[in-house]
Amino acid sequence: MEIFICKYCNKEYVSLRSLRSHERLCKENPNRSISPFVQYNKSEHKKLSGQSNQYTKAKREGYKVVISEESHIKRSKLAKHKKMSDIAKQKISNARKKYLEEHPDKVPFKLNHSSKKSYPEQYFEELFEKENIPLLYHKQIGRYELDFYNEDLMKYVEIDGEQHYSPHMIEHDKERTEYLKNLGWEGIRIRWGKYKKMNELEKLYQIDLIKNFIK
């Protein structure tokens, strides 16, 4: 079984998805307190509530307010059972997307991902150069990143690890594909786990497919 280790606290996980979820909230992560998701959950909750009770009014007007232990416990219990409406969730989701499009450097993937090329990326970069396939490495478009692209043709090729085939990531990639399509981009995806098991003839066929796509 493959083990994934947190780069901040060395805690072990059995899936990459679990590791990335942990790293975003890891107490040892220096970016934890400025996570865009934490920022937007807080700011958008305030915007959506739009309500002022006696406590917030007093604070705004400069009065000192002390909350009794009994009130604190009561509010904590209510908060645990309070569910956010679908409309509120959608508004927060839309706000997150807008923020990340305007601040691509805050995308969680970039904050928690090594800047070094992965082995599959290095492999295909060398392959494309050898086969004279006009694709360049890496391009940021809004909150998304392209693995390989040709800007003149508005085409891209993605090299996907197995994490892209979890239910959550499948939905994420569908949204990503639709977003890029609306901007005029067309792409294909290569499943690295499947590609590396191919024989030489099958790999040549895959390369021909890419060549025909990038025309």
C-alpha positions, -999 to +999 in steps of 0.1 A: +000+000+000+013+035-009+017+059+020+015+097+017+033+118+043+024+154+053+053+177+044+046+198+075+040+173+104+049+139+088+015+124+096+008+095+073-023+090+050-033+062+027-047+085-001-035+117-017-069+133-014-069+128+024-033+141+026-042+173+007-073+179+029-051+175+060-023+198+047-047+227+041-056+226+078-024+213+093-013+233+123+023+232+111+013+247+077+025+284+077-003+292+052-031+277+072-043+309+087-045+326+053-062+298+034-086+313+008-113+289+019-110+299+055-110+336+045-141+332+024-160+310+048-156+338+073-162+368+052-191+354+032-208+341+063-208+377+076-222+390+042-249+364+040-261+368+076-264+406+072-279+407+107-271+428+138-279+415+172-274+434+205-239+420+208-227+432+173-244+466+177-227+472+210-193+461+196-197+484+166-206+514+189-176+508+211-192+493+242-174+465+261-194+433+259-191+403+282-208+370+272-217+348+301-205+312+302-242+300+300-248+321+268-215+309+253-224+273+258-259+279+245-246+296+213-221+268+208-248+242+209-270+261+185-241+266+161-234+228+160-269+220+148-273+250+124-272+240+088-264+263+060-290+266+032-282+255-003-285+291-016-260+302+010-236+274+001-238+283-036-232+320-029-200+311-009-189+287-036-194+313-063-175+338-041-146+314-037-144+308-074-144+345-081-117+351-056-095+323-069-099+335-105-087+370-094-060+356-071-046+324-088-016+324-065-040+315-037-053+284-053-050+256-026-034+233-052-006+258-057-002+265-020+003+229-011+019+215-042+056+213-050+068+236-078+090+207-092+077+188-122+064+153-115+079+123-132+049+120-156+053+157-166+090+153-172+084+121-192+059+138-215+078+170-218+108+150-231+085+129-253+068+159-269+102+175-277+115+142-292+084+138-313+082+175-323+048+179-308+043+217-303+032+218-267+046+239-239+047+231-202+023+247-178-001+276-182-023+293-156-059+302-168-080+317-141-080+293-111-069+263-133-035+252-146-028+234-178-001+207-179+008+212-216-007+236-241-005+253-275-018+288-272-021+294-310-043+264-314-061+268-280-055+232-272-041+214-241-031+180-229-035+169-193-016+141-176-038+127-149-028+108-118-052+083-102-066+110-078-084+125-108-107+094-109-123+098-075-160+109-075-151+144-062-123+150-087-144+137-116-170+164-109-143+190-104-127+181-138-160+183-155-165+218-142-129+226-152-134+213-188-166+233-192-149+265-179-120+261-204-144+252-232-163+284-227-130+303-232-124+285-264-099+258-252-101+222-263-082+194-245-076+157-240-066+138-209-041+110-206-044+086-176-008+081-165-016+048-146-031+033-178-004+048-202+026+033-183+010-002-186+007+000-224+031-019-246+052+000-272+027-004-300-001+010-278+021+039-267+029+048-303-008+048-311-014+071-282+013+095-294-003+095-329-036+105-313-019+135-297-002+145-329-035+144-348-051+164-320-024+191-321-029+202-357 
